[in-house]
Structures are given as C-alpha cells and as structure tokens.
Amino acid sequence: MTYGLIASNVLVYGITAAQAGSLADNFRSELFLRWAMIPRLVADGDWFRVIGSGFLHWGPLHLALNMFALYFVGFQLEPYLGRAKMLAIYLVALIGGSAGAMLLEPANTIGAGASGAVYGMFGAIAVLLIRLRINATQILVIIAINVLLSLSLSGVSLWVHLGGLVAGTIATIGVLFLPEWVHAERPETDRAIGWVAIAGVGAVSLGLVGLGAALLS
C-alpha cells in the first residue's frame, strides 16, 4: 500500500507536469487548478478538492520530500496496521488536513500536497511506538521540528499539517488502544472497533470540512 500511495502521487505529479510542459511549473496544469485546495471553491461545491489536493505537489522537490517521508513511515506502519487500515488512516489524515485549511486558512488560499496525510502518518507511528513500549522520543522530536518549520517557513500551511496530525493520531489511538479500553476479547471485535474509530474520526473531519464550507457560504 505504501508503494501504491507513492505511485499515485507520482502519477498525478507526472500528469500535471505533462499538462504544464514543465517539471517545476506543474501548478500551471489544468488538473492542478481543478484539484488544488481553495476553500472558497470547496464551499461553492468543488468537494473533490478535499481529497484531490492531497495528491498534488508544487514541483519535484515538494514531491520528493513528501514521498520520502511517506516511505519512511509507511513501511514501519503497514506490517502492524495492515494495508487497509493504513490506507484508511492516511485518507482520514488527508481529510483532517483539508478540514484545517477550510476552517483556518484564508478563503482564496491555494493549497496542495500530501503533507497533511504524512503528518497523520507521523502521529500514527508515534502511537504505534508507544503501544509497543518503544521509545518514541525520536519521532516526537521529528514532529516538533516539522511543526516549528511550518511556523517559520512561508508558503507552508501549519493548519493543514496540524489537522492531518491530529486526525491521524486519534484514528490510530482508536485502532491500537480502544479495543483494550473497551475490554474486547476477540480479534474480530478488535478489528471492528478499530474500523469504527477510523470511521468516527473521518466523519468528524468531514463534518469540520462542511462547517468550514458553511462559514464561507
């Protein structure tokens, strides 16, 4: 699944670069303009931007940085969470990042990138390490450094990053800890509770996207 997500992002980038006739200025492509996160246009009905924007990137460096981070965390998470749950948490984190943009970014901001979903994966790996009782200091430091960079670098959306981080972290807590907290005793019950947790976080994230759209209407 990690390879599949990376391939999907690379494929979308390749399409935008081909349409724009430029590797660096791929944001000039028709697909990029149609999928980019622009809160005002989402509020006007372009809901596909909530997901589509997470597969766009501003040039090859932006793509490479996000895909390297996704590779790093994906291959640690996938064996423990399973392909389906990892994909679901990734998408929930992506929607959480879009919710952050809808609620807290200026209405006409143009945003793109897998960063919100990747931050969600950072949160997920931190939760996994804590669940396995492995020292999570390193990944927590990485998260802190990235949040500080989000605060200091222009053109980087802190709210998308934090939205993805919160959504991915809470969803993973639901998968790895909630069955134990409710005293589930059978594997199939554990799996069901995990899916309920992911669906719940996804529903809240979508609700926040809708709230942001309503506030802009």
N, C-alpha and C positions, 0 to 999 in steps of 0.2 A: 504494500500500500504506500509506503514511503516513496518507492520508485515511481509509483503511479502518480502521486501528487506532484513530485518533481517534474515528471514528464508532462503533466497537464499544464503546469506553469510555464515550462519551456516552450511547449507547443503554442500557447496563447501569445507568449512574447514573440515567437517566430512569425506568427500571423500578423501581429501589429507592426513588426519591423518590415515585413514584406510589403504590407499595405502602404507604409510610410516611405518605403525606399531608403530607410536609414536605420542602423542599429541603435544610434544614440537618440535620435528624434522620433522613436517609435510612437511617442504620445500624440503624434500628428495623424495617426491612423484612424480610420472610421470606427473600427472595433473599440479602440481605446476610448474614443469620445462617447461611444454608446454605452460602455460598461463602467466608466470611471464613477467613483462615489462623489456625487454632487447632491448634498442634502436637499436643496430646493427641488431638483428634478425627481428625486425619490418621492418627496412629498406630493409632487404632481402626478405620480403614478408609475414612475420607472423603477418598480420594485426589484427588477432583476439586477440592478446595480448593487444591491446589498450583498449578493454573492459574487457577481461577476468582477467587481472591483478588486476582490481578493486574489484574482488570478492575473492581474495586470502589473507591470513593473515599468519604472522610469529608467529605461536603458539597461545595458548588460551588467553594470556593476551592482545596481539595486537587485537585479535578479540573482546574481551570483551570491551576494551576501545572504539573502533570504533562503536560497536553496541550500547553501552550506549549513546554515543553522537548522533548517528542516531535516537535512540528512543526519546531522549530529544528534538531534533529539529523537527523530523518528525511529532510528534503528535501536535505540535503547527502550523506547516505549512499546513498540509494536509486539515484541515477544511476550510482554506481560499483559497488555490490554487486549491484544488480538486486533486483527485488521479492521473489523467492522467498528469496534468501539473507538479505535484510534481515529479512524476517518470521521466518525460522528463527533468526537470531541474537537477535532480540527475544524469542522464546519461550524460547530457551536461557538468556538472561539472567534472564527471569522465573523459570524453574525454579531457576537458581542462587540467586536471592534467596530463594526458598522453602526451599532447602537451608540457607541461612544461618539462617533462622528455626527450622527443625526442629532444627538442631544446637546453636544458641546462645541462642535465646530461651526464657524460661520456658514450661513446657508449656501453661499456660492463657492465655497472651497472645493477644489478638485483633488480628490484623493485616490490613491491606488497602491496596491501591494499586498503581499501575504503576511506583512509584519504582525497584524493583529492575531492571525491564526498561529504564527510562530511564537508569539509571546504566550499564547494559550498553551502551546506545547512546552514552553519553558516552565510554566506553572505546573503542568501535568508531571513533568519529570521531577520537579521538587517534591510534589505529593508522593510520587512513587518511591523516591529515596527515603522519605520519612516513613512510609508504610513498611519498607523493607528494613528499617532501622539502620540505614546507611547515612553517614554524614552528608548533609545536603548543603553545607556551607558554600561550596564552590559554585553550585548553580544559583544559590541565593545571591552571591556576590555578582555573578554574571547578570542576573535580573536587575539588581540595583544599579550596576554600571549602565545597562541599557536604558533604564528609566532616566538616569541622570543625563545621558546623551540625548534622549528625547526632549528633555527640558532645555538643553543648551544649543541644539542644532536647529537651524532654520529649515523650514520645509518638512519637518518630521512631526507627525501627529501624536502627541502624548496621549490624547483621549482614545484614539484607536488602539494604541498599544495597551493602555490600561484596561480598556473594555475587553480586549481579547484575553489579557492575562487573568482578569477576574473570572470571566466565563469559563475558560479552560481549566482554571484551578478548581473552581467549585464543582464543575462537572466531574473532574477526576476524583475529588474527595467523595462525591456521591458513589462513584464506581468502586473505589477501593476501601472506603471506610463505612459507608452507610449500611451494607448488609450486616456487618458486625454490630453496629449500633442498634439495629432492629432485631438482633438475635436470629437472623436467618440461619437455617441449619442444613439446607440442601443446595447443591451447586446451581440447579435451575432457578431456585429462588434468588440466589445471589445475582445471577445474570439478569433476571427480570428487574430486580431493584436497581441495578446499575443502569439499565436502559430507561427506567422511569426517571432516574436522576438526570441523565443526559437530556431526555425529552423535556423535563421541567426547566432546566437551565436554558434550553433552546427556546421554549415557549416564552420565558421571561425576556430573553434577549429580543425576540421578535416583537413582544409587546412594547419594549422600550424603543425599538425602531418605529413602531406605529405611533407611540407617544411623541417622538421627535417629529414625525411627519405631521401629526395633528397640530403641534405647536407652530409649525411653519405654514400651515394652511391659512 
